[in-house]
Amino acid sequence: MSEATSGRTIRFIDPEGKEVVVPADPSKTLLEIAEEHDIKLGSACGGVCACSSCHVYIREGLDGLPEIEEDEEDRLDMGFDVRHYSRLGCQVKPGDEDLVVEISEESIQTWYNEHPDRRHEQKKKGA
């Protein structure tokens, strides 16, 4: 069984209520996996840990991930609504467990700013 078909999955949940389950490829970051599956995860810096636009919440599977490193902590300090289970999608590769990843409001807003041609898809709050 190749790493890309390890049997592990990631369930992405976005603030608009959409849930998508995809295979977890441990050789790729959450950001790379999201981009491959057209999941709306912001990446203002291009995934080089220079911003906090790919901020996500690891709802399940956090214990199976490597410890957060100092660079990632520094970038999360720039984020909004940071929680003890916050991580940056550009820094996290799937570990030994299935993951449930909630995309932050900050991240999806950044994604729409990066893709103005798709803003018509954006659900209005309270609608």
C-alpha positions as CSV (number, residue, x, y, z in Angstrom):
1,M,0.0,0.0,0.0
2,S,1.5,3.3,-1.0
3,E,1.6,6.3,1.3
4,A,-1.0,8.1,-0.8
5,T,-3.4,5.2,-0.2
6,S,-2.7,4.6,3.5
7,G,-6.4,4.2,4.2
8,R,-6.4,7.3,6.5
9,T,-8.8,10.1,5.7
10,I,-9.3,13.8,6.4
11,R,-12.7,15.3,6.8
12,F,-12.6,19.0,6.0
13,I,-15.4,21.2,7.4
14,D,-15.8,24.7,6.2
15,P,-17.6,27.6,7.9
16,E,-20.3,27.5,5.2
17,G,-21.3,24.0,6.4
18,K,-19.7,22.0,3.6
19,E,-18.0,18.7,4.5
20,V,-15.6,16.8,2.3
21,V,-13.8,13.5,3.1
22,V,-10.5,12.9,1.2
23,P,-7.6,10.5,1.4
24,A,-4.8,11.5,3.7
25,D,-1.5,11.5,1.9
26,P,1.2,11.8,4.6
27,S,3.7,13.1,2.1
28,K,1.6,16.3,1.6
29,T,0.5,19.2,3.9
30,L,-3.2,19.8,4.6
31,L,-2.9,22.9,2.4
32,E,-1.6,20.8,-0.6
33,I,-4.3,18.2,0.0
34,A,-7.0,20.8,0.2
35,E,-5.9,22.5,-3.0
36,E,-5.9,19.1,-4.8
37,H,-9.5,18.6,-3.9
38,D,-10.8,22.1,-4.5
39,I,-11.3,22.7,-0.8
40,K,-11.4,26.4,0.1
41,L,-8.4,26.9,2.3
42,G,-6.6,30.2,2.1
43,S,-2.9,30.5,1.2
44,A,-1.9,34.2,0.9
45,C,1.8,33.4,1.3
46,G,1.7,30.4,-1.0
47,G,2.2,27.9,1.9
48,V,5.6,29.0,3.2
49,C,4.6,29.8,6.8
50,A,4.7,33.6,6.3
51,C,1.1,34.3,7.3
52,S,-1.8,32.7,9.1
53,S,-4.3,32.5,6.2
54,C,-4.4,28.6,6.2
55,H,-5.4,28.6,9.9
56,V,-7.5,25.5,10.7
57,Y,-8.8,23.8,13.8
58,I,-7.9,20.1,14.3
59,R,-11.1,18.7,15.8
60,E,-10.0,15.1,15.8
61,G,-6.5,13.5,15.4
62,L,-4.4,16.3,17.0
63,D,-2.5,13.8,19.2
64,G,-1.3,11.9,16.1
65,L,0.3,15.0,14.6
66,P,3.9,16.2,15.2
67,E,4.4,19.0,17.8
68,I,3.9,22.5,16.6
69,E,7.2,24.3,15.8
70,E,8.2,27.8,16.8
71,D,7.8,29.3,13.3
72,E,4.2,28.0,13.2
73,E,3.4,29.3,16.7
74,D,4.8,32.7,15.7
75,R,2.5,32.8,12.6
76,L,-0.6,31.6,14.6
77,D,0.0,34.6,16.9
78,M,-1.0,36.7,13.8
79,G,-4.3,34.8,13.4
80,F,-7.8,35.4,14.6
81,D,-9.7,33.2,17.1
82,V,-6.7,31.0,17.8
83,R,-7.4,28.0,20.0
84,H,-5.3,25.3,21.6
85,Y,-6.1,23.0,18.7
86,S,-5.2,25.6,16.0
87,R,-2.6,24.7,13.3
88,L,-1.5,26.1,10.0
89,G,-2.5,23.9,7.0
90,C,0.8,24.6,5.3
91,Q,2.8,23.1,8.2
92,V,0.8,20.0,9.0
93,K,1.1,16.6,7.3
94,P,-1.4,13.9,8.3
95,G,-0.1,11.6,11.0
96,D,-1.2,8.2,12.3
97,E,-4.8,9.0,12.8
98,D,-7.8,10.1,10.7
99,L,-8.3,13.9,10.9
100,V,-11.3,16.2,11.2
101,V,-10.2,19.6,10.2
102,E,-12.4,22.7,10.6
103,I,-11.4,25.6,8.3
104,S,-11.4,28.9,10.1
105,E,-13.5,31.9,9.0
106,E,-10.2,33.8,8.4
107,S,-9.0,31.1,6.0
108,I,-12.2,30.9,3.9
109,Q,-12.4,34.7,3.6
110,T,-8.8,34.7,2.4
111,W,-9.6,32.0,-0.1
112,Y,-12.4,34.1,-1.6
113,N,-10.1,37.1,-1.7
114,E,-7.6,35.0,-3.6
115,H,-10.4,33.7,-6.0
116,P,-12.6,36.8,-6.7
117,D,-14.1,34.9,-9.7
118,R,-15.7,32.5,-7.3
119,R,-17.2,35.0,-4.7
120,H,-20.6,34.3,-6.1
121,E,-20.4,30.9,-4.4
122,Q,-19.9,32.5,-1.0
123,K,-22.8,32.0,1.4
124,K,-24.0,35.0,3.2
125,K,-23.9,34.9,7.0
126,G,-27.3,34.4,8.5
127,A,-28.8,33.3,5.1
